[in-house]
Amino acid sequence: MKKLLLLVLFGLGTLCAFAQDQSDTLKIQRQLLDSLFIEEVEKPEKNQKPKVFHAEPLYIDLIRDLGARKGEKEWNVGFGMQDKRNYDEFEALIEYEWAPIDRLGLEVELPVSLYSFRNGNKNGNVPSNKIESIKVAAQYTFLVSEKRNTSLALGYIHEFELVEFDRLGEVDAFKGNLFNPFLIAAKRWGSNYHTLIYTGPRIEKAYGGQANIGYEVNYNLHYMVTGTRNFIGLELNQEIHNGKSFATLRPQMRVGLAENLMIGIVSAIPIGQPDAGLGSFVRLIYEPGFKTFH
């Protein structure tokens, strides 16, 4: 009996040691895969500047990757829906972004908003359908710290706001401007965890009207799946206007469909907004010429 007990204990010990060895091997393999992938994305070609790999939020996205390199480019197409209690708001966008020189990103975007009554309910007012604006933007990464896996960038968005579809031809097509300077601070913690803050004022001014000033703070936390650009994360969009704060939680995930094609899926959970319900958003991301492990 004593010998049998010793054999069982020996067997269990061997099994535990084998399981631990397998776990350690898998951990080392994951770390190696992460290191290879990050090195492949970050390593500069001839005459290029260093770059730190960061996760990019999906709803309030960046103008271009932080530390962008000359020649990078990307097309985005987005579709979303938001429950506004008495009606539904649909949004769509198409944007093109590119880097003419290292660390400078430029973007042109055309956002569209469409509205419809819900379940035959036609009580109350519904906004008119419109192209929101012609949006142009620039972003420059002024600090890239490889040692601390940190990047800092300054940017500016300018929107030439347009009138509603049903007023086109009756008044001028452009009704005002929106000015939005911003600051971005991002850090990668180890190989998988990414944090980013995107913040700045939004100043909207209609022609002949008073300036309407608000402030935005967007917080982001993402976990990048080992050896890929796939991630899961949370984006918190906060707006401060007239002394009041409005926030929306946006759980999200990004999945690669091909080497240069990804899809981002976002949910919207408003906080403290009685006139807004749940929403969703999908973004297709196409990067011509992007390759890894080549």
C-alpha positions as CSV (number, residue, x, y, z in Angstrom):
1,M,0.0,0.0,0.0
2,K,2.8,2.3,0.9
3,K,4.6,1.6,-2.4
4,L,1.4,2.3,-4.3
5,L,0.9,5.6,-2.5
6,L,4.5,6.6,-3.4
7,L,3.9,5.6,-7.1
8,V,0.8,7.8,-7.2
9,L,2.5,10.7,-5.6
10,F,5.5,10.3,-8.0
11,G,3.1,10.2,-10.9
12,L,1.2,13.3,-9.8
13,G,4.5,15.1,-9.3
14,T,5.7,14.2,-12.8
15,L,2.3,15.2,-14.3
16,C,2.4,18.6,-12.5
17,A,6.0,19.2,-13.6
18,F,5.1,18.3,-17.2
19,A,2.1,20.7,-17.1
20,Q,4.2,23.5,-15.6
21,D,6.9,22.9,-18.3
22,Q,4.2,23.0,-21.0
23,S,2.8,26.2,-19.5
24,D,6.3,27.8,-19.4
25,T,7.0,26.8,-23.0
26,L,3.7,28.3,-24.2
27,K,4.4,31.5,-22.3
28,I,7.8,31.8,-23.9
29,Q,6.3,31.1,-27.3
30,R,3.7,33.9,-26.8
31,Q,6.4,36.3,-25.6
32,L,8.6,35.5,-28.6
33,L,5.7,35.9,-31.0
34,D,4.7,39.2,-29.5
35,S,8.3,40.4,-29.7
36,L,8.7,39.4,-33.3
37,F,5.4,41.0,-34.3
38,I,6.1,44.3,-32.5
39,E,9.6,44.4,-33.9
40,E,8.3,43.8,-37.4
41,V,5.8,46.7,-37.1
42,E,8.2,49.1,-35.3
43,K,11.5,48.5,-37.1
44,P,12.4,51.4,-39.4
45,E,13.4,51.1,-43.0
46,K,16.2,53.1,-44.4
47,N,16.0,56.8,-43.3
48,Q,12.8,56.2,-41.3
49,K,12.3,57.4,-37.7
50,P,11.5,55.1,-34.8
51,K,7.9,54.1,-34.1
52,V,6.1,52.6,-31.1
53,F,3.2,50.2,-31.7
54,H,-0.1,51.4,-30.1
55,A,-3.7,50.2,-30.3
56,E,-5.9,52.7,-32.1
57,P,-9.5,53.4,-30.8
58,L,-12.3,52.5,-33.2
59,Y,-14.9,55.2,-32.7
60,I,-12.9,58.4,-32.1
61,D,-10.0,57.2,-34.1
62,L,-6.6,58.8,-34.8
63,I,-5.7,60.8,-37.9
64,R,-3.0,58.3,-38.5
65,D,-0.9,55.8,-36.4
66,L,1.2,57.5,-33.8
67,G,4.7,57.8,-35.2
68,A,3.4,57.4,-38.7
69,R,5.9,56.7,-41.4
70,K,6.0,58.3,-44.9
71,G,3.9,56.4,-47.4
72,E,1.5,54.9,-44.9
73,K,-2.1,55.2,-46.0
74,E,-5.5,53.9,-45.0
75,W,-9.2,53.9,-46.1
76,N,-12.0,53.7,-43.5
77,V,-15.7,53.1,-44.1
78,G,-18.0,53.3,-41.1
79,F,-21.7,52.6,-40.3
80,G,-23.5,53.1,-37.1
81,M,-26.9,53.4,-35.4
82,Q,-28.0,55.1,-32.2
83,D,-31.3,54.8,-30.4
84,K,-32.7,58.3,-29.7
85,R,-35.9,57.0,-28.0
86,N,-38.4,58.6,-30.4
87,Y,-36.3,58.1,-33.5
88,D,-33.2,56.3,-34.8
89,E,-30.0,58.1,-35.8
90,F,-27.9,56.4,-38.5
91,E,-24.4,57.5,-39.3
92,A,-22.0,56.7,-42.1
93,L,-18.5,57.9,-43.0
94,I,-15.8,57.5,-45.5
95,E,-12.3,58.7,-44.8
96,Y,-8.8,58.6,-46.3
97,E,-5.7,59.1,-44.2
98,W,-2.1,59.2,-45.2
99,A,1.4,60.2,-44.1
100,P,3.3,62.5,-46.5
101,I,6.4,62.5,-44.3
102,D,7.5,60.6,-41.2
103,R,5.3,61.3,-38.1
104,L,2.8,63.5,-39.9
105,G,-0.7,62.2,-40.6
106,L,-3.4,63.9,-42.8
107,E,-7.0,63.0,-43.2
108,V,-10.1,63.9,-45.2
109,E,-13.5,62.6,-44.1
110,L,-17.1,62.9,-45.2
111,P,-19.6,62.0,-42.3
112,V,-23.3,61.6,-43.0
113,S,-26.3,61.5,-40.6
114,L,-29.7,60.1,-41.4
115,Y,-32.8,59.9,-39.2
116,S,-36.0,57.8,-39.0
117,F,-39.0,57.5,-36.7
118,R,-39.2,54.4,-34.6
119,N,-42.1,51.9,-34.8
120,G,-44.4,54.4,-36.5
121,N,-44.0,56.9,-33.6
122,K,-44.1,60.4,-35.3
123,N,-44.3,62.5,-32.1
124,G,-41.8,65.2,-31.6
125,N,-39.1,66.6,-33.8
126,V,-36.6,64.7,-35.8
127,P,-33.4,66.3,-37.2
128,S,-33.1,66.6,-40.9
129,N,-30.8,64.3,-42.9
130,K,-27.5,65.8,-43.9
131,I,-23.8,65.5,-44.7
132,E,-22.4,66.8,-41.4
133,S,-19.3,68.4,-42.8
134,I,-16.3,68.3,-45.0
135,K,-13.6,67.3,-42.4
136,V,-9.9,67.8,-42.8
137,A,-7.3,67.0,-40.2
138,A,-3.6,66.8,-39.4
139,Q,-1.7,65.1,-36.6
140,Y,2.0,65.2,-35.7
141,T,3.8,62.8,-33.3
142,F,6.3,65.1,-31.6
143,L,7.6,62.5,-29.1
144,V,8.4,58.8,-29.6
145,S,10.1,57.1,-26.6
146,E,11.1,53.5,-27.5
147,K,12.5,53.0,-24.0
148,R,9.1,53.9,-22.3
149,N,6.9,52.7,-25.2
150,T,5.2,56.1,-25.2
151,S,4.1,58.5,-27.9
152,L,2.8,62.1,-27.7
153,A,1.0,63.9,-30.6
154,L,-0.7,67.2,-31.3
155,G,-3.4,67.6,-34.0
156,Y,-6.1,69.8,-35.4
157,I,-9.4,69.0,-37.0
158,H,-11.4,71.5,-39.0
159,E,-14.9,70.9,-40.2
160,F,-16.7,72.9,-42.8
161,E,-20.3,72.3,-41.6
162,L,-23.0,71.8,-44.2
163,V,-26.8,72.6,-44.1
164,E,-29.5,69.9,-44.1
165,F,-30.5,68.2,-47.4
166,D,-33.9,69.8,-47.3
167,R,-32.4,73.3,-47.2
168,L,-30.0,72.8,-50.1
169,G,-30.7,75.4,-52.8
170,E,-32.5,77.7,-50.4
171,V,-29.5,78.9,-48.4
172,D,-25.7,78.6,-48.7
173,A,-24.4,75.1,-48.5
174,F,-21.9,75.9,-45.7
175,K,-23.3,77.1,-42.4
176,G,-20.3,77.4,-40.2
177,N,-17.0,75.9,-38.9
178,L,-15.9,73.6,-36.2
179,F,-12.4,74.0,-34.7
180,N,-10.9,71.1,-32.8
181,P,-7.2,71.1,-31.6
182,F,-6.3,68.0,-29.6
183,L,-3.5,66.3,-27.7
184,I,-2.9,62.5,-27.7
185,A,-0.8,60.6,-25.1
186,A,-0.4,56.8,-25.5
187,K,1.6,54.1,-23.7
188,R,2.0,50.4,-24.2
189,W,2.5,48.4,-21.0
190,G,4.5,45.3,-21.9
191,S,3.5,43.6,-25.1
192,N,-0.3,43.4,-24.9
193,Y,-1.8,46.3,-22.8
194,H,-2.4,49.7,-24.4
195,T,-3.7,53.0,-22.9
196,L,-4.4,56.2,-24.7
197,I,-5.9,59.6,-23.9
198,Y,-7.3,61.9,-26.6
199,T,-8.4,65.3,-25.5
200,G,-9.1,68.9,-26.6
201,P,-11.7,71.7,-27.0
202,R,-14.4,71.8,-29.7
203,I,-15.4,75.2,-30.9
204,E,-18.4,75.4,-33.2
205,K,-19.3,78.7,-34.8
206,A,-22.1,79.2,-37.2
207,Y,-21.8,82.2,-39.6
208,G,-23.1,85.3,-37.9
209,G,-23.6,83.4,-34.6
210,Q,-21.9,83.0,-31.3
211,A,-19.2,80.4,-30.7
212,N,-20.4,77.3,-28.9
213,I,-17.5,75.8,-26.8
214,G,-17.2,72.3,-25.5
215,Y,-14.5,70.0,-24.3
216,E,-13.8,66.3,-25.1
217,V,-11.8,63.7,-23.1
218,N,-11.5,60.2,-24.6
219,Y,-10.0,57.4,-22.4
220,N,-8.9,54.1,-24.0
221,L,-7.8,50.7,-22.7
222,H,-7.1,47.8,-25.0
223,Y,-5.7,44.3,-24.8
224,M,-3.9,43.2,-28.0
225,V,-4.1,39.5,-28.8
226,T,-0.6,37.9,-29.0
227,G,1.2,38.2,-32.3
228,T,-1.7,40.0,-34.1
229,R,-3.3,43.4,-34.4
230,N,-6.6,42.0,-33.1
231,F,-7.8,43.5,-29.8
232,I,-10.6,43.9,-27.3
233,G,-11.0,47.1,-25.4
234,L,-13.0,49.9,-23.9
235,E,-13.3,53.5,-25.2
236,L,-14.9,56.1,-22.9
237,N,-16.0,59.3,-24.7
238,Q,-16.7,62.2,-22.4
239,E,-18.1,65.6,-23.5
240,I,-18.2,68.6,-21.2
241,H,-20.6,71.4,-22.4
242,N,-22.2,74.3,-20.4
243,G,-20.9,72.8,-17.2
244,K,-22.6,69.4,-17.8
245,S,-20.8,66.2,-18.5
246,F,-22.0,63.5,-20.9
247,A,-20.3,60.1,-21.3
248,T,-20.6,57.0,-23.5
249,L,-19.0,53.7,-22.9
250,R,-17.9,51.9,-26.1
251,P,-16.8,48.3,-25.7
252,Q,-15.1,47.2,-28.8
253,M,-13.1,44.6,-30.7
254,R,-11.0,44.6,-33.8
255,V,-10.3,41.5,-36.0
256,G,-8.1,41.0,-39.0
257,L,-9.8,39.7,-42.0
258,A,-6.6,39.7,-44.2
259,E,-3.1,41.1,-43.8
260,N,-4.2,44.6,-44.8
261,L,-8.0,44.5,-44.0
262,M,-9.6,44.7,-40.5
263,I,-13.1,45.1,-39.1
264,G,-13.9,47.0,-35.9
265,I,-17.1,46.4,-34.0
266,V,-18.3,48.9,-31.3
267,S,-21.2,49.0,-28.9
268,A,-22.5,52.3,-27.4
269,I,-23.7,52.5,-23.8
270,P,-24.7,56.1,-22.9
271,I,-24.3,57.2,-19.3
272,G,-26.6,59.9,-17.9
273,Q,-28.3,60.5,-21.2
274,P,-32.1,60.0,-20.8
275,D,-32.7,60.8,-24.5
276,A,-30.2,58.2,-25.8
277,G,-30.3,54.4,-25.8
278,L,-27.9,51.7,-26.9
279,G,-26.1,52.0,-30.2
280,S,-23.6,50.2,-32.4
281,F,-20.9,51.0,-34.9
282,V,-18.9,49.0,-37.5
283,R,-15.6,50.2,-39.1
284,L,-13.9,48.6,-42.1
285,I,-10.2,49.4,-42.2
286,Y,-8.1,48.9,-45.4
287,E,-4.4,49.6,-45.5
288,P,-3.0,49.3,-49.0
289,G,0.5,47.8,-49.0
290,F,0.6,46.8,-45.3
291,K,2.5,43.6,-44.6
292,T,3.9,41.9,-41.6
293,F,6.4,39.0,-41.3
294,H,7.5,39.5,-44.9
